[in-house]
Amino acid sequence: MEQGGIVTAVTDGDTVVLDDGRVVRMIGTQAPKLPLDRPDFVTWPLAPQAKAALEAIALNKPVRLGFGGEEVDRYGRVLAHVFVDGPDGEVWAQQAMVGLGLARVYSFPDNRACLDLLFAAEGRARLGRLGIWADPYYSTRAADRPGDILARAGHYELVEGRILLAEKSGGRVYLNFGRFWKEDFTAVIEAPALRLFAETGIDPLALENALVRIRGWVDDRDGPRIEITHPEQIEVLATR
């Protein structure tokens, strides 16, 4: 943990600027996105509200930074958890934004700290239909409706369903949610991710028949697919 400085600007719902010029990307979360000078980028629903909420939490306030893995990304942004010194005590900005329903849990294989607490906050917000969880744009998709998932190719999505078959082939594991692997939804775990599963003590092949929630970017390779790069992308909801 280190002293960060004063937040002088809020770029969007998960990025702040400090008084020393550093840009801090708040790890563990993804808020609705603003265009930020990107041509033809369509503002995600509730993005202005997310920015305003983070401004209310952090703008012009001193913060401390906590690190959970890689500390700087390829754009030179600091990757950190942000703790705001508020009048009623310290506020963990990520947890506050997720709890308001204005950010989702969003992790990387090299930055996985504190996710259990963020998942808990997200679960409460989702059950309460707060913020993004009341907007169809962010709805959890059903794994047995591959057409709906395919329509979201290129988007970060949450998908729920029961794993029909878990099998290893060619150094990767396929989690199949339907009988027709070229059409149905599939989650794919590549070899580097399998090493992380092994380190965590999780056997993805044991997930067969489990009801799970998968999160990640949807692509279209033999039907809708999400690549799993680390274990926290899979939440087990029921084993049978």
N, C-alpha and C positions, 0 to 999 in steps of 0.2 A: 504494500500500500504506500502511496506517495501523495504529497500535497500536489494538487493539480493546478490550482489558481482560481481565477474568477471567470465564470462563463460570460462572455461578452456578446455572443450571438448563438442563435439556434438555427441550424440549416434546415432541418426537418425533424421528424419525430424520433430519430435515432442518432442524430449527429449534432455536436456542439463545437463551438470555437472558444478557446481560452484566451486570456489576456496576453499570453506570450506568443500567440499566433498559431498554436497547435490546434489541429482539427482532430476531434475525438469521435471515432465511430463506436457507439455503444454496443459492445459484443453481446451475443446471446439473444438479441431481439431484432425484429424487422418491423418497422412502422410502415404505414401506407406511404407510397412514394410520390414525391413532387417532381415536376419536369426538371427543375434546376438547370435551365438553359439547354436541355437536350431537345433538339428539334423533333417534332412529331410525337413526343412522349405525352401520353394521356395521363392526367392526374388520377391516381387511384382514389376511390371513395374514402372520405374521412381524412385524407392527407393534411388539409389545412387545420383540421381540428387536432390532429396528433401533434403538429408543430406548435399550435397554441398551448396545448396541454404541457408539453415539455418546457416551453417558455415560462409557464406559470410555476413549474417545479424548479427550474434551474437558472433561468436568466438573471444575470447580475448577482449571482450567489457564489460563494466559495465552494469548491468541490475537492474531493480526494479521488484518486484513481486506484483501482485494483486490477490486477492482471491475472488472466487465467490461461495463458498460453502465449502465442505469438503477440508481440507488443506493437508492431508496426506493419501495415499492409503495403501492397505494391504502389499505392497512391500516396504513401507517406503519412497516412492518417494513423493516429494512435489508436490502438485497439484496447479498450478498457471498460471495466465496470465503473460507473460514475456514482459517487456518494455525495449528496448535496447537504451542506450544513444549513439546516432550516431552523426556524424559531422553535419548533417542537421536537428538535432532535434531528439526527441524520436520516436522510431519505435516500434509499437505493433507487436511482432513477429508472433503471430497467424494470425492477419489480413494480414500481409505481405505474409505469406506462402499460405494462402487460395487465396489471390489475384493473386498470381503467378500460381495458378492451381496446386500446389504441396502439397495440403492438402484438406481434406473435413471437413465440420462441423460434429462434433461428440460429443454428449453431454450425460449427465447422469442425473437422477432425483435429485441428490444431488449436482449438479454443472451446473447451467443453466444461468449464468450471461453473458451478452453482446452478446448473440446469434444472435440478430437481425442484428447487424453490421457484424457479420461473414457470416450470410446468404446472405446479400447484396453483400459482396465481392465474395462469392462463385458463386452467380448468374452471376455476371459480368465475372468471369473467365470461367464459363460454356458456356455462350453465345459467348465468344471470343475463345472457344475451346483451352484454354491455358493448358499446362501441361497434367495432367491426363485426362482432358476432351476431348482430341483428341485420347485417347487410348481406344479401345473397352473393355478392362478389367474393366474399371470404368464406362461404359455406363449406363445411366438410363434405367432400365428395364421397359417394358410395362406390366401393370397388366393383360391385356387380353391375355398374352402369358405365362401361368403358367409353361409350360414345360421349358422355358428359365430361369425362376426364380428358379425352382426346381433344375436345373443344377448348381445353385450358392448356394445351401445349405451349411451352414457353413461359408458363406462370408457376409461381410457388404455391403449392397446394397441400392440404391435409386430406388424406384419403383413408377411409375406414372400411374394413371388411375382414372376412375370414380367409386365412391362407389355405387353399385347397391342396397345394403340393409344394414342398420345399425340397429342392434337389441341387446337387453340385455337379457342374459340368465345365470342363475346360478351365479350372482354376477359379471359377466364380460360382456364387450361389444364386439361384433363381427362386423367388417367392412368387408362385403363381396363384392368382385369385380367380382363375377360371380354367375351363378345360381346353380352350383354344388359344394357345400362347401367342399366336400371331394377331389375335384380335383383342384378347382380354387384358386387363391391367396386370402388370408385373413389376415387382421391385427386384433390382439386380444389385448384388453385393460383389464388388470386384476384389481382387486379391489383397490390395493394401488395406481395404476396410476389414477384410476377414482377419487380418492380423490384429486389428484393434478389438474385434469381437473376441478373439482368443485371449487377449490381454485382460479383457473385462470379465472373462469367464462365461461368455454367452455363446451357445451353439445355435446358430441361426437355423440349422436343420431341425432343431427341436421345436421350432415355431409352427411346424405343420399342424393345421387344424386350429391354431390360435386366432382369436379375434384381436386385430391390431389396428393402430392408427399410424399411418406412414406420413411423413412430411418431407417435402423436397420439390425440386423443379421437375415439371412434367416434360418429357420429350416423346417423340413418335418414332419408335424403332420396333417394328413388328407389333404394333398396337401401342397404347399409352403405357409409359414406363417412368419410374423414378429410380435414379441411381442412389444407392445407400453408401455413403462414404464413412459413416461412423454409427455406432450402436444407438445413440440417442435419437436418431431419426425414426426409430421404431418404438412405439409405446404399446405394450401388451395390455389389452383390456380384459381378456379372459383367455384361459388356456384350453378350454373345451366348450 
